[in-house]
């Protein structure tokens, strides 16, 4: 998590942890980076706009990769 703030806005960058999805625990998965970030505008904090930049991991099955 990274946070950047200025006088007018706060940007919070959130990346999904390296935890395999529960329903695919039995499969062999490879993390191949992240999907495009989704930007969510949240409620203001002390009169500053808040933006959450969320990135989800892209998982690929080893069987499909071959």
PyMOL Python script that loads the backbone (N, CA, C, O; Angstrom):
from pymol import cmd

cmd.read_pdbstr("""\
ATOM      1  N   UNK A   1       0.846  -1.173   0.000  1.00  0.00           N
ATOM      2  CA  UNK A   1       0.000   0.000   0.000  1.00  0.00           C
ATOM      3  C   UNK A   1       0.890   1.233   0.000  1.00  0.00           C
ATOM      4  O   UNK A   1       1.820   1.346   0.799  1.00  0.00           O
ATOM      5  N   UNK A   2       0.594   2.143  -0.898  1.00  0.00           N
ATOM      6  CA  UNK A   2       1.280   3.429  -0.955  1.00  0.00           C
ATOM      7  C   UNK A   2       0.242   4.528  -0.837  1.00  0.00           C
ATOM      8  O   UNK A   2      -0.878   4.396  -1.330  1.00  0.00           O
ATOM      9  N   UNK A   3       0.625   5.615  -0.180  1.00  0.00           N
ATOM     10  CA  UNK A   3      -0.279   6.750  -0.016  1.00  0.00           C
ATOM     11  C   UNK A   3       0.468   8.010  -0.425  1.00  0.00           C
ATOM     12  O   UNK A   3       1.575   8.276   0.045  1.00  0.00           O
ATOM     13  N   UNK A   4      -0.160   8.785  -1.314  1.00  0.00           N
ATOM     14  CA  UNK A   4       0.378  10.072  -1.714  1.00  0.00           C
ATOM     15  C   UNK A   4      -0.678  11.126  -1.405  1.00  0.00           C
ATOM     16  O   UNK A   4      -1.855  10.946  -1.720  1.00  0.00           O
ATOM     17  N   UNK A   5      -0.262  12.203  -0.801  1.00  0.00           N
ATOM     18  CA  UNK A   5      -1.240  13.242  -0.476  1.00  0.00           C
ATOM     19  C   UNK A   5      -0.722  14.613  -0.896  1.00  0.00           C
ATOM     20  O   UNK A   5       0.480  14.879  -0.894  1.00  0.00           O
ATOM     21  N   UNK A   6      -1.657  15.458  -1.251  1.00  0.00           N
ATOM     22  CA  UNK A   6      -1.359  16.851  -1.574  1.00  0.00           C
ATOM     23  C   UNK A   6      -2.368  17.707  -0.816  1.00  0.00           C
ATOM     24  O   UNK A   6      -3.117  17.200   0.019  1.00  0.00           O
ATOM     25  N   UNK A   7      -2.384  18.977  -1.101  1.00  0.00           N
ATOM     26  CA  UNK A   7      -3.309  19.866  -0.394  1.00  0.00           C
ATOM     27  C   UNK A   7      -4.767  19.609  -0.771  1.00  0.00           C
ATOM     28  O   UNK A   7      -5.670  19.913   0.009  1.00  0.00           O
ATOM     29  N   UNK A   8      -5.007  19.043  -1.976  1.00  0.00           N
ATOM     30  CA  UNK A   8      -6.375  18.872  -2.446  1.00  0.00           C
ATOM     31  C   UNK A   8      -6.840  17.428  -2.515  1.00  0.00           C
ATOM     32  O   UNK A   8      -8.046  17.185  -2.550  1.00  0.00           O
ATOM     33  N   UNK A   9      -5.926  16.457  -2.537  1.00  0.00           N
ATOM     34  CA  UNK A   9      -6.366  15.068  -2.696  1.00  0.00           C
ATOM     35  C   UNK A   9      -5.420  14.082  -2.020  1.00  0.00           C
ATOM     36  O   UNK A   9      -4.254  14.379  -1.761  1.00  0.00           O
ATOM     37  N   UNK A  10      -5.967  12.894  -1.743  1.00  0.00           N
ATOM     38  CA  UNK A  10      -5.208  11.774  -1.177  1.00  0.00           C
ATOM     39  C   UNK A  10      -5.399  10.593  -2.117  1.00  0.00           C
ATOM     40  O   UNK A  10      -6.530  10.228  -2.439  1.00  0.00           O
ATOM     41  N   UNK A  11      -4.298   9.996  -2.558  1.00  0.00           N
ATOM     42  CA  UNK A  11      -4.339   8.812  -3.414  1.00  0.00           C
ATOM     43  C   UNK A  11      -3.794   7.624  -2.637  1.00  0.00           C
ATOM     44  O   UNK A  11      -2.681   7.667  -2.112  1.00  0.00           O
ATOM     45  N   UNK A  12      -4.596   6.559  -2.570  1.00  0.00           N
ATOM     46  CA  UNK A  12      -4.195   5.331  -1.880  1.00  0.00           C
ATOM     47  C   UNK A  12      -4.107   4.234  -2.940  1.00  0.00           C
ATOM     48  O   UNK A  12      -5.085   3.969  -3.639  1.00  0.00           O
ATOM     49  N   UNK A  13      -2.939   3.594  -3.064  1.00  0.00           N
ATOM     50  CA  UNK A  13      -2.712   2.548  -4.046  1.00  0.00           C
ATOM     51  C   UNK A  13      -2.710   1.196  -3.339  1.00  0.00           C
ATOM     52  O   UNK A  13      -1.891   0.950  -2.454  1.00  0.00           O
ATOM     53  N   UNK A  14      -3.641   0.319  -3.740  1.00  0.00           N
ATOM     54  CA  UNK A  14      -3.819  -0.978  -3.104  1.00  0.00           C
ATOM     55  C   UNK A  14      -3.602  -2.091  -4.132  1.00  0.00           C
ATOM     56  O   UNK A  14      -4.249  -2.107  -5.179  1.00  0.00           O
ATOM     57  N   UNK A  15      -2.686  -3.023  -3.830  1.00  0.00           N
ATOM     58  CA  UNK A  15      -2.439  -4.184  -4.678  1.00  0.00           C
ATOM     59  C   UNK A  15      -2.879  -5.442  -3.941  1.00  0.00           C
ATOM     60  O   UNK A  15      -2.657  -5.578  -2.738  1.00  0.00           O
ATOM     61  N   UNK A  16      -3.507  -6.364  -4.677  1.00  0.00           N
ATOM     62  CA  UNK A  16      -3.931  -7.629  -4.085  1.00  0.00           C
ATOM     63  C   UNK A  16      -2.706  -8.418  -3.638  1.00  0.00           C
ATOM     64  O   UNK A  16      -1.697  -8.452  -4.342  1.00  0.00           O
ATOM     65  N   UNK A  17      -2.790  -9.047  -2.482  1.00  0.00           N
ATOM     66  CA  UNK A  17      -1.693  -9.862  -1.971  1.00  0.00           C
ATOM     67  C   UNK A  17      -1.483 -11.095  -2.836  1.00  0.00           C
ATOM     68  O   UNK A  17      -2.338 -11.453  -3.646  1.00  0.00           O
ATOM     69  N   UNK A  18      -0.337 -11.740  -2.656  1.00  0.00           N
ATOM     70  CA  UNK A  18       0.009 -12.929  -3.430  1.00  0.00           C
ATOM     71  C   UNK A  18      -0.597 -14.168  -2.760  1.00  0.00           C
ATOM     72  O   UNK A  18       0.132 -15.064  -2.335  1.00  0.00           O
ATOM     73  N   UNK A  19      -1.916 -14.215  -2.667  1.00  0.00           N
ATOM     74  CA  UNK A  19      -2.637 -15.359  -2.114  1.00  0.00           C
ATOM     75  C   UNK A  19      -3.505 -15.943  -3.219  1.00  0.00           C
ATOM     76  O   UNK A  19      -4.293 -15.230  -3.841  1.00  0.00           O
ATOM     77  N   UNK A  20      -3.359 -17.233  -3.460  1.00  0.00           N
ATOM     78  CA  UNK A  20      -4.157 -17.876  -4.504  1.00  0.00           C
ATOM     79  C   UNK A  20      -5.623 -17.871  -4.111  1.00  0.00           C
ATOM     80  O   UNK A  20      -5.952 -17.962  -2.928  1.00  0.00           O
ATOM     81  N   UNK A  21      -6.522 -17.764  -5.113  1.00  0.00           N
ATOM     82  CA  UNK A  21      -7.959 -17.803  -4.816  1.00  0.00           C
ATOM     83  C   UNK A  21      -8.357 -19.134  -4.173  1.00  0.00           C
ATOM     84  O   UNK A  21      -7.840 -20.185  -4.554  1.00  0.00           O
ATOM     85  N   UNK A  22      -9.264 -19.093  -3.211  1.00  0.00           N
ATOM     86  CA  UNK A  22      -9.679 -20.292  -2.469  1.00  0.00           C
ATOM     87  C   UNK A  22     -10.212 -21.397  -3.370  1.00  0.00           C
ATOM     88  O   UNK A  22      -9.896 -22.569  -3.164  1.00  0.00           O
ATOM     89  N   UNK A  23     -11.017 -21.037  -4.369  1.00  0.00           N
ATOM     90  CA  UNK A  23     -11.632 -22.075  -5.196  1.00  0.00           C
ATOM     91  C   UNK A  23     -10.645 -22.729  -6.162  1.00  0.00           C
ATOM     92  O   UNK A  23     -10.992 -23.716  -6.810  1.00  0.00           O
ATOM     93  N   UNK A  24      -9.422 -22.203  -6.274  1.00  0.00           N
ATOM     94  CA  UNK A  24      -8.411 -22.762  -7.173  1.00  0.00           C
ATOM     95  C   UNK A  24      -7.159 -23.225  -6.417  1.00  0.00           C
ATOM     96  O   UNK A  24      -6.081 -23.300  -7.006  1.00  0.00           O
ATOM     97  N   UNK A  25      -7.287 -23.531  -5.140  1.00  0.00           N
ATOM     98  CA  UNK A  25      -6.127 -23.929  -4.329  1.00  0.00           C
ATOM     99  C   UNK A  25      -5.459 -25.195  -4.854  1.00  0.00           C
ATOM    100  O   UNK A  25      -4.240 -25.333  -4.756  1.00  0.00           O
ATOM    101  N   UNK A  26      -6.252 -26.138  -5.419  1.00  0.00           N
ATOM    102  CA  UNK A  26      -5.699 -27.414  -5.889  1.00  0.00           C
ATOM    103  C   UNK A  26      -4.913 -27.252  -7.192  1.00  0.00           C
ATOM    104  O   UNK A  26      -4.045 -28.073  -7.487  1.00  0.00           O
ATOM    105  N   UNK A  27      -5.198 -26.225  -7.965  1.00  0.00           N
ATOM    106  CA  UNK A  27      -4.513 -26.000  -9.246  1.00  0.00           C
ATOM    107  C   UNK A  27      -3.162 -25.332  -9.032  1.00  0.00           C
ATOM    108  O   UNK A  27      -2.926 -24.673  -8.020  1.00  0.00           O
ATOM    109  N   UNK A  28      -2.280 -25.521 -10.013  1.00  0.00           N
ATOM    110  CA  UNK A  28      -0.999 -24.820  -9.988  1.00  0.00           C
ATOM    111  C   UNK A  28      -1.165 -23.527 -10.769  1.00  0.00           C
ATOM    112  O   UNK A  28      -1.354 -23.543 -11.985  1.00  0.00           O
ATOM    113  N   UNK A  29      -1.094 -22.413 -10.062  1.00  0.00           N
ATOM    114  CA  UNK A  29      -1.316 -21.106 -10.665  1.00  0.00           C
ATOM    115  C   UNK A  29      -0.038 -20.280 -10.667  1.00  0.00           C
ATOM    116  O   UNK A  29       0.821 -20.430  -9.797  1.00  0.00           O
ATOM    117  N   UNK A  30       0.071 -19.402 -11.668  1.00  0.00           N
ATOM    118  CA  UNK A  30       1.195 -18.482 -11.780  1.00  0.00           C
ATOM    119  C   UNK A  30       0.622 -17.067 -11.789  1.00  0.00           C
ATOM    120  O   UNK A  30      -0.352 -16.792 -12.491  1.00  0.00           O
ATOM    121  N   UNK A  31       1.222 -16.177 -11.014  1.00  0.00           N
ATOM    122  CA  UNK A  31       0.805 -14.778 -11.029  1.00  0.00           C
ATOM    123  C   UNK A  31       1.512 -14.080 -12.177  1.00  0.00           C
ATOM    124  O   UNK A  31       2.741 -14.088 -12.258  1.00  0.00           O
ATOM    125  N   UNK A  32       0.729 -13.476 -13.065  1.00  0.00           N
ATOM    126  CA  UNK A  32       1.286 -12.790 -14.234  1.00  0.00           C
ATOM    127  C   UNK A  32       0.952 -11.305 -14.191  1.00  0.00           C
ATOM    128  O   UNK A  32       0.310 -10.783 -15.103  1.00  0.00           O
ATOM    129  N   UNK A  33       1.376 -10.636 -13.155  1.00  0.00           N
ATOM    130  CA  UNK A  33       1.149  -9.199 -13.061  1.00  0.00           C
ATOM    131  C   UNK A  33      -0.234  -8.853 -12.539  1.00  0.00           C
ATOM    132  O   UNK A  33      -0.841  -9.612 -11.785  1.00  0.00           O
ATOM    133  N   UNK A  34      -0.718  -7.690 -12.956  1.00  0.00           N
ATOM    134  CA  UNK A  34      -1.979  -7.168 -12.455  1.00  0.00           C
ATOM    135  C   UNK A  34      -2.896  -6.775 -13.607  1.00  0.00           C
ATOM    136  O   UNK A  34      -2.438  -6.474 -14.709  1.00  0.00           O
ATOM    137  N   UNK A  35      -4.201  -6.782 -13.331  1.00  0.00           N
ATOM    138  CA  UNK A  35      -5.178  -6.219 -14.260  1.00  0.00           C
ATOM    139  C   UNK A  35      -5.059  -4.707 -14.181  1.00  0.00           C
ATOM    140  O   UNK A  35      -4.381  -4.183 -13.297  1.00  0.00           O
ATOM    141  N   UNK A  36      -5.711  -4.001 -15.096  1.00  0.00           N
ATOM    142  CA  UNK A  36      -5.701  -2.546 -15.071  1.00  0.00           C
ATOM    143  C   UNK A  36      -6.338  -2.048 -13.771  1.00  0.00           C
ATOM    144  O   UNK A  36      -7.321  -2.616 -13.293  1.00  0.00           O
ATOM    145  N   UNK A  37      -5.776  -1.002 -13.218  1.00  0.00           N
ATOM    146  CA  UNK A  37      -6.261  -0.462 -11.940  1.00  0.00           C
ATOM    147  C   UNK A  37      -7.675   0.097 -12.070  1.00  0.00           C
ATOM    148  O   UNK A  37      -8.046   0.664 -13.098  1.00  0.00           O
ATOM    149  N   UNK A  38      -8.446  -0.076 -11.013  1.00  0.00           N
ATOM    150  CA  UNK A  38      -9.775   0.498 -10.902  1.00  0.00           C
ATOM    151  C   UNK A  38      -9.668   1.651  -9.906  1.00  0.00           C
ATOM    152  O   UNK A  38      -9.145   1.477  -8.806  1.00  0.00           O
ATOM    153  N   UNK A  39     -10.159   2.818 -10.288  1.00  0.00           N
ATOM    154  CA  UNK A  39     -10.069   3.993  -9.416  1.00  0.00           C
ATOM    155  C   UNK A  39     -11.442   4.263  -8.818  1.00  0.00           C
ATOM    156  O   UNK A  39     -12.430   4.436  -9.532  1.00  0.00           O
ATOM    157  N   UNK A  40     -11.479   4.294  -7.490  1.00  0.00           N
ATOM    158  CA  UNK A  40     -12.720   4.510  -6.749  1.00  0.00           C
ATOM    159  C   UNK A  40     -12.600   5.836  -6.000  1.00  0.00           C
ATOM    160  O   UNK A  40     -11.636   6.060  -5.268  1.00  0.00           O
ATOM    161  N   UNK A  41     -13.582   6.705  -6.191  1.00  0.00           N
ATOM    162  CA  UNK A  41     -13.601   7.962  -5.452  1.00  0.00           C
ATOM    163  C   UNK A  41     -14.347   7.722  -4.153  1.00  0.00           C
ATOM    164  O   UNK A  41     -15.508   7.311  -4.166  1.00  0.00           O
ATOM    165  N   UNK A  42     -13.687   7.977  -3.032  1.00  0.00           N
ATOM    166  CA  UNK A  42     -14.250   7.727  -1.718  1.00  0.00           C
ATOM    167  C   UNK A  42     -14.685   9.048  -1.082  1.00  0.00           C
ATOM    168  O   UNK A  42     -14.547  10.115  -1.681  1.00  0.00           O
ATOM    169  N   UNK A  43     -15.210   8.958   0.139  1.00  0.00           N
ATOM    170  CA  UNK A  43     -15.640  10.153   0.852  1.00  0.00           C
ATOM    171  C   UNK A  43     -14.436  11.022   1.209  1.00  0.00           C
ATOM    172  O   UNK A  43     -13.360  10.494   1.491  1.00  0.00           O
ATOM    173  N   UNK A  44     -14.598  12.337   1.203  1.00  0.00           N
ATOM    174  CA  UNK A  44     -13.489  13.236   1.541  1.00  0.00           C
ATOM    175  C   UNK A  44     -13.017  13.053   2.983  1.00  0.00           C
ATOM    176  O   UNK A  44     -13.800  12.737   3.879  1.00  0.00           O
ATOM    177  N   UNK A  45     -11.739  13.258   3.176  1.00  0.00           N
ATOM    178  CA  UNK A  45     -11.140  13.250   4.516  1.00  0.00           C
ATOM    179  C   UNK A  45     -10.562  14.641   4.747  1.00  0.00           C
ATOM    180  O   UNK A  45      -9.675  15.084   4.018  1.00  0.00           O
ATOM    181  N   UNK A  46     -11.060  15.306   5.739  1.00  0.00           N
ATOM    182  CA  UNK A  46     -10.617  16.668   6.076  1.00  0.00           C
ATOM    183  C   UNK A  46     -10.564  17.569   4.846  1.00  0.00           C
ATOM    184  O   UNK A  46      -9.564  18.236   4.577  1.00  0.00           O
ATOM    185  N   UNK A  47     -11.660  17.567   4.119  1.00  0.00           N
ATOM    186  CA  UNK A  47     -11.873  18.412   2.943  1.00  0.00           C
ATOM    187  C   UNK A  47     -10.918  18.110   1.786  1.00  0.00           C
ATOM    188  O   UNK A  47     -10.706  18.968   0.929  1.00  0.00           O
ATOM    189  N   UNK A  48     -10.344  16.916   1.748  1.00  0.00           N
ATOM    190  CA  UNK A  48      -9.512  16.481   0.623  1.00  0.00           C
ATOM    191  C   UNK A  48     -10.199  15.321  -0.076  1.00  0.00           C
ATOM    192  O   UNK A  48     -10.731  14.430   0.586  1.00  0.00           O
ATOM    193  N   UNK A  49     -10.196  15.318  -1.404  1.00  0.00           N
ATOM    194  CA  UNK A  49     -10.769  14.222  -2.168  1.00  0.00           C
ATOM    195  C   UNK A  49      -9.900  12.972  -1.965  1.00  0.00           C
ATOM    196  O   UNK A  49      -8.675  13.068  -1.883  1.00  0.00           O
ATOM    197  N   UNK A  50     -10.540  11.805  -1.884  1.00  0.00           N
ATOM    198  CA  UNK A  50      -9.819  10.551  -1.666  1.00  0.00           C
ATOM    199  C   UNK A  50     -10.073   9.626  -2.856  1.00  0.00           C
ATOM    200  O   UNK A  50     -11.217   9.406  -3.255  1.00  0.00           O
ATOM    201  N   UNK A  51      -8.996   9.094  -3.412  1.00  0.00           N
ATOM    202  CA  UNK A  51      -9.085   8.158  -4.532  1.00  0.00           C
ATOM    203  C   UNK A  51      -8.355   6.867  -4.172  1.00  0.00           C
ATOM    204  O   UNK A  51      -7.208   6.891  -3.724  1.00  0.00           O
ATOM    205  N   UNK A  52      -9.036   5.742  -4.375  1.00  0.00           N
ATOM    206  CA  UNK A  52      -8.453   4.430  -4.126  1.00  0.00           C
ATOM    207  C   UNK A  52      -8.129   3.793  -5.475  1.00  0.00           C
ATOM    208  O   UNK A  52      -9.022   3.599  -6.300  1.00  0.00           O
ATOM    209  N   UNK A  53      -6.863   3.471  -5.701  1.00  0.00           N
ATOM    210  CA  UNK A  53      -6.433   2.793  -6.924  1.00  0.00           C
ATOM    211  C   UNK A  53      -6.220   1.325  -6.569  1.00  0.00           C
ATOM    212  O   UNK A  53      -5.268   0.986  -5.866  1.00  0.00           O
ATOM    213  N   UNK A  54      -7.106   0.453  -7.056  1.00  0.00           N
ATOM    214  CA  UNK A  54      -7.102  -0.952  -6.671  1.00  0.00           C
ATOM    215  C   UNK A  54      -6.672  -1.804  -7.865  1.00  0.00           C
ATOM    216  O   UNK A  54      -7.220  -1.668  -8.959  1.00  0.00           O
ATOM    217  N   UNK A  55      -5.683  -2.691  -7.649  1.00  0.00           N
ATOM    218  CA  UNK A  55      -5.234  -3.605  -8.694  1.00  0.00           C
ATOM    219  C   UNK A  55      -5.375  -5.047  -8.212  1.00  0.00           C
ATOM    220  O   UNK A  55      -4.913  -5.398  -7.125  1.00  0.00           O
ATOM    221  N   UNK A  56      -6.017  -5.878  -9.034  1.00  0.00           N
ATOM    222  CA  UNK A  56      -6.183  -7.307  -8.739  1.00  0.00           C
ATOM    223  C   UNK A  56      -5.154  -8.099  -9.533  1.00  0.00           C
ATOM    224  O   UNK A  56      -4.809  -7.736 -10.657  1.00  0.00           O
ATOM    225  N   UNK A  57      -4.671  -9.178  -8.940  1.00  0.00           N
ATOM    226  CA  UNK A  57      -3.684 -10.022  -9.623  1.00  0.00           C
ATOM    227  C   UNK A  57      -4.306 -10.773 -10.790  1.00  0.00           C
ATOM    228  O   UNK A  57      -5.494 -11.096 -10.782  1.00  0.00           O
ATOM    229  N   UNK A  58      -3.482 -11.043 -11.787  1.00  0.00           N
ATOM    230  CA  UNK A  58      -3.876 -11.854 -12.932  1.00  0.00           C
ATOM    231  C   UNK A  58      -3.253 -13.246 -12.720  1.00  0.00           C
ATOM    232  O   UNK A  58      -2.031 -13.389 -12.696  1.00  0.00           O
ATOM    233  N   UNK A  59      -4.097 -14.251 -12.568  1.00  0.00           N
ATOM    234  CA  UNK A  59      -3.646 -15.619 -12.330  1.00  0.00           C
ATOM    235  C   UNK A  59      -3.815 -16.448 -13.599  1.00  0.00           C
ATOM    236  O   UNK A  59      -4.843 -16.357 -14.270  1.00  0.00           O
ATOM    237  N   UNK A  60      -2.804 -17.258 -13.930  1.00  0.00           N
ATOM    238  CA  UNK A  60      -2.857 -18.151 -15.085  1.00  0.00           C
ATOM    239  C   UNK A  60      -2.517 -19.551 -14.609  1.00  0.00           C
ATOM    240  O   UNK A  60      -1.581 -19.745 -13.833  1.00  0.00           O
ATOM    241  N   UNK A  61      -3.290 -20.531 -15.083  1.00  0.00           N
ATOM    242  CA  UNK A  61      -3.039 -21.926 -14.746  1.00  0.00           C
ATOM    243  C   UNK A  61      -1.806 -22.416 -15.497  1.00  0.00           C
ATOM    244  O   UNK A  61      -1.636 -22.098 -16.674  1.00  0.00           O
ATOM    245  N   UNK A  62      -0.946 -23.184 -14.833  1.00  0.00           N
ATOM    246  CA  UNK A  62       0.242 -23.722 -15.493  1.00  0.00           C
ATOM    247  C   UNK A  62      -0.141 -24.629 -16.665  1.00  0.00           C
ATOM    248  O   UNK A  62       0.586 -24.705 -17.655  1.00  0.00           O
ATOM    249  N   UNK A  63      -1.276 -25.312 -16.554  1.00  0.00           N
ATOM    250  CA  UNK A  63      -1.730 -26.194 -17.626  1.00  0.00           C
ATOM    251  C   UNK A  63      -2.062 -25.377 -18.867  1.00  0.00           C
ATOM    252  O   UNK A  63      -1.733 -25.799 -19.976  1.00  0.00           O
ATOM    253  N   UNK A  64      -2.706 -24.221 -18.716  1.00  0.00           N
ATOM    254  CA  UNK A  64      -3.069 -23.376 -19.846  1.00  0.00           C
ATOM    255  C   UNK A  64      -1.856 -22.667 -20.431  1.00  0.00           C
ATOM    256  O   UNK A  64      -1.840 -22.348 -21.619  1.00  0.00           O
ATOM    257  N   UNK A  65      -0.835 -22.415 -19.606  1.00  0.00           N
ATOM    258  CA  UNK A  65       0.350 -21.667 -20.048  1.00  0.00           C
ATOM    259  C   UNK A  65       1.191 -22.470 -21.045  1.00  0.00           C
ATOM    260  O   UNK A  65       1.935 -21.883 -21.831  1.00  0.00           O
ATOM    261  N   UNK A  66       1.084 -23.790 -21.025  1.00  0.00           N
ATOM    262  CA  UNK A  66       1.924 -24.621 -21.915  1.00  0.00           C
ATOM    263  C   UNK A  66       1.389 -24.714 -23.300  1.00  0.00           C
ATOM    264  O   UNK A  66       1.987 -25.374 -24.149  1.00  0.00           O
TER     265      UNK A  66
END
""", "prot")
cmd.dss("prot")
cmd.show_as("cartoon", "prot")
cmd.util.cbc("prot")
cmd.orient("prot")
